[in-house]
Amino acid sequence: MKIDMSPEAIAKRLRLVNELRRVCLSLANSSAGREIMKKNSKNKIVQRTAQALGRK
């Protein structure tokens, strides 16, 4: 399987990754996400997400 490395394909993948990142951060900032951050504050991934949201 070949990966399309054309400039258009790369730009499309970058846009999709950016959209997914924004959605994930929005979900993490929801009430459910805040509850998870409280319960799992010692988890490295939770800490990294909190830092990305500008917390701590």
C-alpha distance matrix in Angstrom:
0.0 3.8 6.7 9.6 12.4 15.1 18.4 18.5 15.2 16.4 19.8 18.6 16.9 20.1 22.3 20.6 21.0 24.6 25.4 24.2 26.2 29.2 29.0 28.8 31.8 33.7 33.3 34.4 37.4 38.5 41.4 39.1 37.2 40.6 41.7 38.7 39.5 43.1 42.3 39.6 40.8 40.2 36.5 34.5 31.9 34.8 36.5 33.6 33.3 37.1 36.9 34.3 36.7 39.5 41.4 43.2
3.8 0.0 3.8 6.4 8.9 11.6 15.0 15.4 12.4 13.5 17.0 16.4 15.0 18.0 20.4 19.3 19.7 23.0 24.2 23.5 25.3 28.2 28.5 28.5 31.2 33.2 33.2 34.3 37.1 38.4 41.5 39.5 37.4 40.6 42.1 39.2 39.6 43.3 42.9 40.1 41.0 40.5 36.8 34.6 31.9 34.8 36.3 33.1 32.9 36.5 36.1 33.3 35.8 38.4 40.6 42.4
6.7 3.8 0.0 3.8 6.0 9.1 12.0 12.5 9.2 9.9 13.5 13.0 11.4 14.2 16.7 15.9 16.2 19.4 20.7 20.2 21.9 24.8 25.3 25.4 27.9 29.9 30.2 31.2 33.9 35.3 38.5 36.7 34.5 37.7 39.4 36.5 36.8 40.6 40.4 37.6 38.3 38.0 34.4 32.0 29.3 32.0 33.4 30.1 29.7 33.4 32.8 29.9 32.4 35.0 37.2 39.2
9.6 6.4 3.8 0.0 3.8 5.7 8.9 9.1 6.2 7.8 11.1 10.8 10.2 13.1 15.2 15.0 15.9 18.7 20.0 20.2 22.0 24.4 25.1 25.8 28.1 29.9 30.6 31.8 34.1 35.6 39.0 37.5 35.3 38.4 40.3 37.8 38.0 41.7 41.8 39.2 39.8 39.7 36.2 33.8 30.9 33.4 34.6 31.2 30.6 34.1 33.4 30.3 32.6 35.1 37.6 39.8
12.4 8.9 6.0 3.8 0.0 3.8 6.4 8.1 6.2 6.1 9.6 10.7 10.1 12.0 14.6 15.2 15.6 18.0 19.9 20.4 21.6 24.0 25.3 25.9 27.8 29.8 30.8 31.7 33.9 35.7 39.2 37.9 35.4 38.3 40.5 37.9 37.7 41.5 41.9 39.1 39.3 39.2 35.9 33.1 30.5 33.0 33.8 30.2 29.9 33.3 32.2 29.1 31.5 33.8 36.5 38.5
15.1 11.6 9.1 5.7 3.8 0.0 3.8 5.4 5.3 6.3 8.6 10.0 10.8 12.4 14.4 15.5 16.7 18.5 20.2 21.3 22.6 24.6 26.0 27.1 28.8 30.5 31.8 33.0 34.8 36.6 40.2 39.2 36.8 39.6 42.0 39.7 39.5 43.3 43.9 41.3 41.4 41.5 38.3 35.6 32.8 35.1 35.8 32.2 31.6 34.8 33.7 30.4 32.6 34.8 37.7 39.9
18.4 15.0 12.0 8.9 6.4 3.8 0.0 3.8 5.5 5.2 6.1 8.6 10.0 10.5 12.3 14.3 15.4 16.5 18.4 20.0 21.0 22.6 24.5 25.7 27.0 28.6 30.4 31.5 33.0 35.0 38.7 38.0 35.5 38.1 40.7 38.6 38.2 41.9 42.8 40.3 40.2 40.5 37.4 34.7 31.9 33.9 34.4 30.7 30.1 33.0 31.7 28.3 30.4 32.4 35.5 37.8
18.5 15.4 12.5 9.1 8.1 5.4 3.8 0.0 3.8 5.5 5.1 6.1 8.7 9.9 10.6 12.4 14.3 15.4 16.6 18.5 20.0 21.3 22.7 24.4 25.9 27.1 28.8 30.3 31.7 33.4 37.1 36.5 34.3 37.0 39.6 37.7 37.5 41.2 42.1 39.9 39.9 40.5 37.4 34.9 31.9 33.6 34.5 30.9 29.8 32.8 31.8 28.2 30.0 32.2 35.3 37.9
15.2 12.4 9.2 6.2 6.2 5.3 5.5 3.8 0.0 3.8 5.5 5.1 6.2 8.7 9.9 10.6 12.4 14.3 15.4 16.6 18.4 20.1 21.2 22.5 24.4 25.8 27.1 28.6 30.4 31.9 35.5 34.5 32.4 35.3 37.6 35.5 35.5 39.3 39.8 37.5 37.8 38.3 35.0 32.6 29.5 31.5 32.6 29.1 28.0 31.2 30.5 27.0 28.9 31.4 34.2 36.7
16.4 13.5 9.9 7.8 6.1 6.3 5.2 5.5 3.8 0.0 3.8 5.4 5.1 6.2 8.6 9.9 10.6 12.3 14.3 15.4 16.4 18.5 20.1 21.0 22.6 24.4 25.8 26.9 28.6 30.6 34.2 33.3 30.8 33.5 35.9 33.7 33.4 37.2 37.9 35.4 35.4 35.7 32.6 30.0 27.0 29.1 29.9 26.3 25.5 28.6 27.6 24.2 26.4 28.6 31.5 33.9
19.8 17.0 13.5 11.1 9.6 8.6 6.1 5.1 5.5 3.8 0.0 3.8 5.5 5.1 6.2 8.7 9.9 10.6 12.4 14.3 15.3 16.6 18.5 20.0 21.2 22.6 24.5 25.8 27.1 29.0 32.7 32.2 29.8 32.3 35.0 33.2 32.7 36.5 37.5 35.3 35.1 35.8 32.9 30.3 27.3 28.9 29.6 26.0 24.9 27.8 26.7 23.1 24.9 27.1 30.2 32.8
18.6 16.4 13.0 10.8 10.7 10.0 8.6 6.1 5.1 5.4 3.8 0.0 3.8 5.4 5.1 6.3 8.7 9.9 10.6 12.4 14.3 15.5 16.7 18.4 20.1 21.2 22.7 24.4 25.9 27.4 31.1 30.4 28.2 31.1 33.6 31.8 31.7 35.5 36.3 34.3 34.5 35.3 32.2 30.0 26.7 28.2 29.4 26.0 24.5 27.5 26.9 23.3 24.8 27.4 30.3 33.0
16.9 15.0 11.4 10.2 10.1 10.8 10.0 8.7 6.2 5.1 5.5 3.8 0.0 3.8 5.4 5.1 6.2 8.6 9.9 10.5 12.2 14.3 15.4 16.4 18.3 19.9 21.1 22.4 24.3 26.0 29.5 28.5 26.2 29.1 31.4 29.3 29.3 33.0 33.6 31.4 31.7 32.3 29.1 26.8 23.6 25.3 26.6 23.1 21.9 25.1 24.6 21.2 23.0 25.7 28.3 30.9
20.1 18.0 14.2 13.1 12.0 12.4 10.5 9.9 8.7 6.2 5.1 5.4 3.8 0.0 3.8 5.4 5.1 6.2 8.6 9.9 10.5 12.4 14.3 15.3 16.5 18.3 20.0 21.0 22.6 24.6 28.3 27.6 25.0 27.6 30.2 28.2 27.7 31.5 32.5 30.2 30.1 30.8 27.8 25.3 22.2 23.8 24.6 21.1 19.9 22.9 22.0 18.5 20.3 22.7 25.6 28.2
22.3 20.4 16.7 15.2 14.6 14.4 12.3 10.6 9.9 8.6 6.2 5.1 5.4 3.8 0.0 3.8 5.5 5.1 6.2 8.7 9.9 10.7 12.4 14.3 15.5 16.6 18.5 20.0 21.2 22.9 26.7 26.3 24.0 26.6 29.3 27.7 27.5 31.1 32.3 30.4 30.4 31.5 28.7 26.5 23.2 24.3 25.3 21.9 20.2 22.9 22.4 18.6 19.8 22.4 25.4 28.3
20.6 19.3 15.9 15.0 15.2 15.5 14.3 12.4 10.6 9.9 8.7 6.3 5.1 5.4 3.8 0.0 3.8 5.4 5.1 6.2 8.5 9.9 10.6 12.2 14.2 15.3 16.5 18.3 19.9 21.3 24.9 24.1 22.0 25.0 27.4 25.6 25.8 29.5 30.3 28.4 28.8 29.9 26.8 25.0 21.5 22.6 24.1 21.0 19.0 22.0 22.1 18.5 19.6 22.6 25.1 28.1
21.0 19.7 16.2 15.9 15.6 16.7 15.4 14.3 12.4 10.6 9.9 8.7 6.2 5.1 5.5 3.8 0.0 3.8 5.4 5.1 6.1 8.6 9.9 10.5 12.2 14.1 15.3 16.3 18.3 20.1 23.7 22.7 20.2 23.0 25.4 23.4 23.2 27.0 27.8 25.6 25.8 26.7 23.6 21.6 18.2 19.5 20.8 17.5 15.9 19.1 18.9 15.4 17.0 20.0 22.4 25.1
24.6 23.0 19.4 18.7 18.0 18.5 16.5 15.4 14.3 12.3 10.6 9.9 8.6 6.2 5.1 5.4 3.8 0.0 3.8 5.5 5.1 6.2 8.7 9.9 10.6 12.3 14.3 15.3 16.5 18.7 22.3 22.0 19.4 21.8 24.6 23.0 22.5 26.2 27.5 25.6 25.4 26.6 23.9 21.9 18.6 19.4 20.3 17.0 15.1 17.8 17.4 13.6 14.8 17.6 20.4 23.3
25.4 24.2 20.7 20.0 19.9 20.2 18.4 16.6 15.4 14.3 12.4 10.6 9.9 8.6 6.2 5.1 5.4 3.8 0.0 3.8 5.4 5.2 6.2 8.6 10.0 10.6 12.4 14.2 15.4 16.8 20.5 20.2 18.1 20.8 23.5 22.2 22.2 25.7 27.0 25.5 25.7 27.3 24.6 23.0 19.5 19.8 21.3 18.5 15.9 18.4 18.7 15.0 15.4 18.6 21.1 24.3
24.2 23.5 20.2 20.2 20.4 21.3 20.0 18.5 16.6 15.4 14.3 12.4 10.5 9.9 8.7 6.2 5.1 5.5 3.8 0.0 3.8 5.4 5.1 6.1 8.6 9.8 10.5 12.2 14.2 15.5 19.0 18.0 15.9 18.9 21.2 19.5 19.8 23.4 24.2 22.6 23.1 24.5 21.6 20.2 16.5 17.1 19.0 16.3 13.8 16.7 17.5 14.0 14.7 18.2 20.2 23.1
26.2 25.3 21.9 22.0 21.6 22.6 21.0 20.0 18.4 16.4 15.3 14.3 12.2 10.5 9.9 8.5 6.1 5.1 5.4 3.8 0.0 3.8 5.5 5.2 6.2 8.6 10.0 10.5 12.3 14.5 18.0 17.3 14.6 17.1 19.8 18.0 17.6 21.3 22.5 20.6 20.6 22.0 19.3 17.7 14.2 14.6 16.0 13.1 10.7 13.5 13.9 10.4 11.4 14.6 16.8 19.7
29.2 28.2 24.8 24.4 24.0 24.6 22.6 21.3 20.1 18.5 16.6 15.5 14.3 12.4 10.7 9.9 8.6 6.2 5.2 5.4 3.8 0.0 3.8 5.5 5.2 6.1 8.6 9.8 10.5 12.5 16.3 16.3 13.9 16.1 19.1 18.1 17.7 21.1 22.7 21.5 21.3 23.3 21.0 19.7 16.3 15.9 17.1 14.7 11.7 13.7 14.3 10.7 10.5 13.8 16.1 19.5
29.0 28.5 25.3 25.1 25.3 26.0 24.5 22.7 21.2 20.1 18.5 16.7 15.4 14.3 12.4 10.6 9.9 8.7 6.2 5.1 5.5 3.8 0.0 3.8 5.5 5.0 6.2 8.6 9.8 10.7 14.4 14.0 12.2 15.0 17.5 16.5 16.9 20.3 21.5 20.5 21.0 23.1 20.7 20.0 16.3 15.7 17.7 15.8 12.5 14.6 16.0 12.9 12.2 15.9 17.5 20.8
28.8 28.5 25.4 25.8 25.9 27.1 25.7 24.4 22.5 21.0 20.0 18.4 16.4 15.3 14.3 12.2 10.5 9.9 8.6 6.1 5.2 5.5 3.8 0.0 3.8 5.4 5.1 6.2 8.6 10.0 13.3 12.3 9.8 12.8 15.2 13.6 13.8 17.4 18.4 17.1 17.6 19.5 16.9 16.3 12.6 12.1 14.3 12.5 9.2 11.8 13.5 10.8 10.6 14.4 15.5 18.5
31.8 31.2 27.9 28.1 27.8 28.8 27.0 25.9 24.4 22.6 21.2 20.1 18.3 16.5 15.5 14.2 12.2 10.6 10.0 8.6 6.2 5.2 5.5 3.8 0.0 3.8 5.4 4.9 6.2 8.8 12.2 12.1 9.1 11.2 14.2 13.1 12.5 16.0 17.7 16.5 16.3 18.5 16.5 15.7 12.4 11.3 12.7 11.0 7.5 9.1 10.7 7.9 7.0 10.8 12.1 15.4
33.7 33.2 29.9 29.9 29.8 30.5 28.6 27.1 25.8 24.4 22.6 21.2 19.9 18.3 16.6 15.3 14.1 12.3 10.6 9.8 8.6 6.1 5.0 5.4 3.8 0.0 3.8 5.4 5.1 6.5 10.3 10.8 8.8 10.9 13.9 13.7 13.6 16.6 18.5 18.0 18.1 20.8 19.0 18.8 15.6 13.9 15.6 14.5 10.7 11.6 13.6 11.0 9.1 12.6 13.7 17.3
33.3 33.2 30.2 30.6 30.8 31.8 30.4 28.8 27.1 25.8 24.5 22.7 21.1 20.0 18.5 16.5 15.3 14.3 12.4 10.5 10.0 8.6 6.2 5.1 5.4 3.8 0.0 3.8 5.3 5.2 8.5 7.9 6.2 9.3 11.5 11.0 11.8 14.8 16.0 15.8 16.6 19.3 17.3 17.6 14.3 12.5 15.0 14.4 10.7 11.8 14.5 12.6 10.9 14.5 14.8 18.0
34.4 34.3 31.2 31.8 31.7 33.0 31.5 30.3 28.6 26.9 25.8 24.4 22.4 21.0 20.0 18.3 16.3 15.3 14.2 12.2 10.5 9.8 8.6 6.2 4.9 5.4 3.8 0.0 3.8 5.5 8.1 7.4 4.2 6.7 9.4 8.5 8.4 11.7 13.2 12.7 13.0 15.7 14.0 14.4 11.4 9.1 11.4 11.2 7.4 8.2 11.3 10.0 8.3 11.8 11.6 14.5
37.4 37.1 33.9 34.1 33.9 34.8 33.0 31.7 30.4 28.6 27.1 25.9 24.3 22.6 21.2 19.9 18.3 16.5 15.4 14.2 12.3 10.5 9.8 8.6 6.2 5.1 5.3 3.8 0.0 3.8 6.7 7.9 5.5 6.2 9.7 10.1 9.5 12.1 14.4 14.5 14.3 17.5 16.4 16.8 14.3 11.5 13.0 13.0 9.4 8.8 11.6 10.4 7.5 10.5 10.4 13.7
38.5 38.4 35.3 35.6 35.7 36.6 35.0 33.4 31.9 30.6 29.0 27.4 26.0 24.6 22.9 21.3 20.1 18.7 16.8 15.5 14.5 12.5 10.7 10.0 8.8 6.5 5.2 5.5 3.8 0.0 3.8 5.4 5.0 6.2 8.7 9.9 10.5 12.5 14.4 15.3 15.8 19.1 18.1 19.1 16.5 13.6 15.7 16.1 12.5 12.0 15.2 14.1 11.3 14.2 13.7 16.8
41.4 41.5 38.5 39.0 39.2 40.2 38.7 37.1 35.5 34.2 32.7 31.1 29.5 28.3 26.7 24.9 23.7 22.3 20.5 19.0 18.0 16.3 14.4 13.3 12.2 10.3 8.5 8.1 6.7 3.8 0.0 3.8 5.4 5.1 6.2 8.7 9.8 10.7 12.5 14.2 15.0 18.6 18.1 19.8 17.6 14.4 16.4 17.7 14.4 13.4 16.8 16.6 13.7 16.0 14.6 17.3
39.1 39.5 36.7 37.5 37.9 39.2 38.0 36.5 34.5 33.3 32.2 30.4 28.5 27.6 26.3 24.1 22.7 22.0 20.2 18.0 17.3 16.3 14.0 12.3 12.1 10.8 7.9 7.4 7.9 5.4 3.8 0.0 3.8 5.4 5.1 6.3 8.7 10.0 10.7 12.2 13.8 17.0 16.0 18.0 15.7 12.7 15.5 16.8 13.6 13.4 17.0 16.8 14.6 17.3 15.8 18.2
37.2 37.4 34.5 35.3 35.4 36.8 35.5 34.3 32.4 30.8 29.8 28.2 26.2 25.0 24.0 22.0 20.2 19.4 18.1 15.9 14.6 13.9 12.2 9.8 9.1 8.8 6.2 4.2 5.5 5.0 5.4 3.8 0.0 3.8 5.4 5.1 6.2 8.7 10.0 10.4 11.4 14.6 13.3 14.8 12.4 9.4 12.0 13.1 9.8 9.7 13.4 13.1 11.2 14.0 12.7 15.1
40.6 40.6 37.7 38.4 38.3 39.6 38.1 37.0 35.3 33.5 32.3 31.1 29.1 27.6 26.6 25.0 23.0 21.8 20.8 18.9 17.1 16.1 15.0 12.8 11.2 10.9 9.3 6.7 6.2 6.2 5.1 5.4 3.8 0.0 3.8 5.4 5.0 6.3 8.8 9.9 10.1 13.7 13.5 15.2 13.6 10.0 11.7 13.5 10.6 9.1 12.8 13.3 10.9 12.9 10.8 12.9
41.7 42.1 39.4 40.3 40.5 42.0 40.7 39.6 37.6 35.9 35.0 33.6 31.4 30.2 29.3 27.4 25.4 24.6 23.5 21.2 19.8 19.1 17.5 15.2 14.2 13.9 11.5 9.4 9.7 8.7 6.2 5.1 5.4 3.8 0.0 3.8 5.4 5.1 6.3 8.6 9.8 13.3 13.3 15.8 14.5 11.0 13.2 15.5 13.1 11.9 15.6 16.5 14.4 16.4 13.9 15.3
38.7 39.2 36.5 37.8 37.9 39.7 38.6 37.7 35.5 33.7 33.2 31.8 29.3 28.2 27.7 25.6 23.4 23.0 22.2 19.5 18.0 18.1 16.5 13.6 13.1 13.7 11.0 8.5 10.1 9.9 8.7 6.3 5.1 5.4 3.8 0.0 3.8 5.4 5.1 5.9 7.9 10.9 10.0 12.6 11.2 8.0 10.8 13.0 10.9 10.6 14.3 15.1 13.9 16.1 13.8 15.1
39.5 39.6 36.8 38.0 37.7 39.5 38.2 37.5 35.5 33.4 32.7 31.7 29.3 27.7 27.5 25.8 23.2 22.5 22.2 19.8 17.6 17.7 16.9 13.8 12.5 13.6 11.8 8.4 9.5 10.5 9.8 8.7 6.2 5.0 5.4 3.8 0.0 3.8 5.6 5.3 5.3 8.8 8.6 10.7 9.8 6.1 7.8 10.5 8.8 7.5 11.1 12.6 11.4 13.0 10.4 11.3
43.1 43.3 40.6 41.7 41.5 43.3 41.9 41.2 39.3 37.2 36.5 35.5 33.0 31.5 31.1 29.5 27.0 26.2 25.7 23.4 21.3 21.1 20.3 17.4 16.0 16.6 14.8 11.7 12.1 12.5 10.7 10.0 8.7 6.3 5.1 5.4 3.8 0.0 3.8 5.7 5.5 9.2 10.3 13.0 13.0 9.4 10.4 13.6 12.4 10.4 13.8 15.8 14.2 15.2 12.0 12.2
42.3 42.9 40.4 41.8 41.9 43.9 42.8 42.1 39.8 37.9 37.5 36.3 33.6 32.5 32.3 30.3 27.8 27.5 27.0 24.2 22.5 22.7 21.5 18.4 17.7 18.5 16.0 13.2 14.4 14.4 12.5 10.7 10.0 8.8 6.3 5.1 5.6 3.8 0.0 3.8 6.0 8.6 9.3 12.7 12.8 9.8 11.6 14.8 13.9 12.8 16.1 18.0 16.9 18.3 15.3 15.2
39.6 40.1 37.6 39.2 39.1 41.3 40.3 39.9 37.5 35.4 35.3 34.3 31.4 30.2 30.4 28.4 25.6 25.6 25.5 22.6 20.6 21.5 20.5 17.1 16.5 18.0 15.8 12.7 14.5 15.3 14.2 12.2 10.4 9.9 8.6 5.9 5.3 5.7 3.8 0.0 3.8 5.5 5.5 9.0 9.4 6.8 8.7 11.8 11.5 11.1 14.0 16.0 15.7 17.1 14.4 14.1
40.8 41.0 38.3 39.8 39.3 41.4 40.2 39.9 37.8 35.4 35.1 34.5 31.7 30.1 30.4 28.8 25.8 25.4 25.7 23.1 20.6 21.3 21.0 17.6 16.3 18.1 16.6 13.0 14.3 15.8 15.0 13.8 11.4 10.1 9.8 7.9 5.3 5.5 6.0 3.8 0.0 3.8 5.6 8.1 9.2 6.4 6.5 10.2 10.5 9.0 11.5 14.1 13.9 14.6 11.6 10.7
40.2 40.5 38.0 39.7 39.2 41.5 40.5 40.5 38.3 35.7 35.8 35.3 32.3 30.8 31.5 29.9 26.7 26.6 27.3 24.5 22.0 23.3 23.1 19.5 18.5 20.8 19.3 15.7 17.5 19.1 18.6 17.0 14.6 13.7 13.3 10.9 8.8 9.2 8.6 5.5 3.8 0.0 3.8 6.3 8.8 7.5 7.0 10.4 11.9 11.2 12.8 15.6 16.2 16.7 13.9 12.4
36.5 36.8 34.4 36.2 35.9 38.3 37.4 37.4 35.0 32.6 32.9 32.2 29.1 27.8 28.7 26.8 23.6 23.9 24.6 21.6 19.3 21.0 20.7 16.9 16.5 19.0 17.3 14.0 16.4 18.1 18.1 16.0 13.3 13.5 13.3 10.0 8.6 10.3 9.3 5.5 5.6 3.8 0.0 3.8 5.6 5.3 6.2 8.7 10.0 10.6 12.3 14.3 15.4 16.6 14.5 13.8
34.5 34.6 32.0 33.8 33.1 35.6 34.7 34.9 32.6 30.0 30.3 30.0 26.8 25.3 26.5 25.0 21.6 21.9 23.0 20.2 17.7 19.7 20.0 16.3 15.7 18.8 17.6 14.4 16.8 19.1 19.8 18.0 14.8 15.2 15.8 12.6 10.7 13.0 12.7 9.0 8.1 6.3 3.8 0.0 3.8 5.5 5.0 6.2 8.7 9.8 10.5 12.3 14.3 15.3 13.9 13.1
31.9 31.9 29.3 30.9 30.5 32.8 31.9 31.9 29.5 27.0 27.3 26.7 23.6 22.2 23.2 21.5 18.2 18.6 19.5 16.5 14.2 16.3 16.3 12.6 12.4 15.6 14.3 11.4 14.3 16.5 17.6 15.7 12.4 13.6 14.5 11.2 9.8 13.0 12.8 9.4 9.2 8.8 5.6 3.8 0.0 3.8 5.4 5.0 6.2 8.6 9.8 10.5 12.4 14.3 13.4 13.8
34.8 34.8 32.0 33.4 33.0 35.1 33.9 33.6 31.5 29.1 28.9 28.2 25.3 23.8 24.3 22.6 19.5 19.4 19.8 17.1 14.6 15.9 15.7 12.1 11.3 13.9 12.5 9.1 11.5 13.6 14.4 12.7 9.4 10.0 11.0 8.0 6.1 9.4 9.8 6.8 6.4 7.5 5.3 5.5 3.8 0.0 3.8 5.4 5.1 6.1 8.6 9.8 10.6 12.4 10.9 11.5
36.5 36.3 33.4 34.6 33.8 35.8 34.4 34.5 32.6 29.9 29.6 29.4 26.6 24.6 25.3 24.1 20.8 20.3 21.3 19.0 16.0 17.1 17.7 14.3 12.7 15.6 15.0 11.4 13.0 15.7 16.4 15.5 12.0 11.7 13.2 10.8 7.8 10.4 11.6 8.7 6.5 7.0 6.2 5.0 5.4 3.8 0.0 3.8 5.4 5.1 6.2 8.6 9.8 10.6 8.9 8.6
33.6 33.1 30.1 31.2 30.2 32.2 30.7 30.9 29.1 26.3 26.0 26.0 23.1 21.1 21.9 21.0 17.5 17.0 18.5 16.3 13.1 14.7 15.8 12.5 11.0 14.5 14.4 11.2 13.0 16.1 17.7 16.8 13.1 13.5 15.5 13.0 10.5 13.6 14.8 11.8 10.2 10.4 8.7 6.2 5.0 5.4 3.8 0.0 3.8 5.5 5.1 6.2 8.7 9.9 9.6 10.1
33.3 32.9 29.7 30.6 29.9 31.6 30.1 29.8 28.0 25.5 24.9 24.5 21.9 19.9 20.2 19.0 15.9 15.1 15.9 13.8 10.7 11.7 12.5 9.2 7.5 10.7 10.7 7.4 9.4 12.5 14.4 13.6 9.8 10.6 13.1 10.9 8.8 12.4 13.9 11.5 10.5 11.9 10.0 8.7 6.2 5.1 5.4 3.8 0.0 3.8 5.3 5.0 6.3 8.7 8.7 10.5
37.1 36.5 33.4 34.1 33.3 34.8 33.0 32.8 31.2 28.6 27.8 27.5 25.1 22.9 22.9 22.0 19.1 17.8 18.4 16.7 13.5 13.7 14.6 11.8 9.1 11.6 11.8 8.2 8.8 12.0 13.4 13.4 9.7 9.1 11.9 10.6 7.5 10.4 12.8 11.1 9.0 11.2 10.6 9.8 8.6 6.1 5.1 5.5 3.8 0.0 3.8 5.4 5.1 6.3 5.1 7.0
36.9 36.1 32.8 33.4 32.2 33.7 31.7 31.8 30.5 27.6 26.7 26.9 24.6 22.0 22.4 22.1 18.9 17.4 18.7 17.5 13.9 14.3 16.0 13.5 10.7 13.6 14.5 11.3 11.6 15.2 16.8 17.0 13.4 12.8 15.6 14.3 11.1 13.8 16.1 14.0 11.5 12.8 12.3 10.5 9.8 8.6 6.2 5.1 5.3 3.8 0.0 3.8 5.3 5.0 5.2 6.4
34.3 33.3 29.9 30.3 29.1 30.4 28.3 28.2 27.0 24.2 23.1 23.3 21.2 18.5 18.6 18.5 15.4 13.6 15.0 14.0 10.4 10.7 12.9 10.8 7.9 11.0 12.6 10.0 10.4 14.1 16.6 16.8 13.1 13.3 16.5 15.1 12.6 15.8 18.0 16.0 14.1 15.6 14.3 12.3 10.5 9.8 8.6 6.2 5.0 5.4 3.8 0.0 3.8 5.4 7.4 9.7
36.7 35.8 32.4 32.6 31.5 32.6 30.4 30.0 28.9 26.4 24.9 24.8 23.0 20.3 19.8 19.6 17.0 14.8 15.4 14.7 11.4 10.5 12.2 10.6 7.0 9.1 10.9 8.3 7.5 11.3 13.7 14.6 11.2 10.9 14.4 13.9 11.4 14.2 16.9 15.7 13.9 16.2 15.4 14.3 12.4 10.6 9.8 8.7 6.3 5.1 5.3 3.8 0.0 3.8 5.7 9.1
39.5 38.4 35.0 35.1 33.8 34.8 32.4 32.2 31.4 28.6 27.1 27.4 25.7 22.7 22.4 22.6 20.0 17.6 18.6 18.2 14.6 13.8 15.9 14.4 10.8 12.6 14.5 11.8 10.5 14.2 16.0 17.3 14.0 12.9 16.4 16.1 13.0 15.2 18.3 17.1 14.6 16.7 16.6 15.3 14.3 12.4 10.6 9.9 8.7 6.3 5.0 5.4 3.8 0.0 3.8 6.7
41.4 40.6 37.2 37.6 36.5 37.7 35.5 35.3 34.2 31.5 30.2 30.3 28.3 25.6 25.4 25.1 22.4 20.4 21.1 20.2 16.8 16.1 17.5 15.5 12.1 13.7 14.8 11.6 10.4 13.7 14.6 15.8 12.7 10.8 13.9 13.8 10.4 12.0 15.3 14.4 11.6 13.9 14.5 13.9 13.4 10.9 8.9 9.6 8.7 5.1 5.2 7.4 5.7 3.8 0.0 3.8
43.2 42.4 39.2 39.8 38.5 39.9 37.8 37.9 36.7 33.9 32.8 33.0 30.9 28.2 28.3 28.1 25.1 23.3 24.3 23.1 19.7 19.5 20.8 18.5 15.4 17.3 18.0 14.5 13.7 16.8 17.3 18.2 15.1 12.9 15.3 15.1 11.3 12.2 15.2 14.1 10.7 12.4 13.8 13.1 13.8 11.5 8.6 10.1 10.5 7.0 6.4 9.7 9.1 6.7 3.8 0.0
